């Protein structure tokens, strides 16, 4: 798995059971863009990555900050 696919999988895990449409709206991007990120077709910019991190539950943020 390459880095973009790995990032896409991580975004998909953060999204969890939230629909792509709802999660994309939370991030301020289109559903199509989110799908491309999750499939590893495109790489999100820093703002999208930061917004995705902001959507993590608090206990996941603490673990992510330790890595």
N, C-alpha and C positions, 0 to 999 in steps of 0.2 A: 504494500500500500504506500503510495507516495504521500508527500506532505499535504497536498491539497485535499486528497481523499480523506486523510486522517483528520484534517481540520473540519471537513464537511461532516464526518461522523460525530465529531465532538459537538458541532452546532446542533445536529439532529438529536443528540442525547440531551442537550440543554433544553431544546424545544419540548422534549418528552411527548406527552399526549395532546399538547396544544396543536391545533391545526396550523398548517403552513400559512394560511391566510391570516389567522389571528396573530401568529408570532411575527410574521413579516410586518404587520401593521404596528405591533409594539416596537419593532426595530426601526420603523420608518422607511422600509424598503418594499419593493414589489414581491408578490408571491413567486413570480418567475425568477427573480434574482435569488431569493432564498433557496429555491429548488436547485438552481445552478451551483450555489455554494455547497449545499448538502451533497450533491452528486460529484463534487470536485471538478466541475467544468470551469468555474471561475473562482477567483480568490477575492474574498471581501476586503474592503479597505479597512484601515485602522479604526475608523469610527464605528463601523458595523461590528468589528470584533469587540470593541470596548462596550458597545450597547448589549451585545450578547452576554458578556461577562456580567453586566449590571442585572441581567435577568436571572442569574443564578441564585438559588436559595442561599441564605447567609452561611450555612455550614459548608456548602461547596466552595464559597468564596474564600473561606479561611484555609481550606485545603489547597486551593489553587494558588493562593498567595505564598504558601510554604514551599511550593515547588520551584 
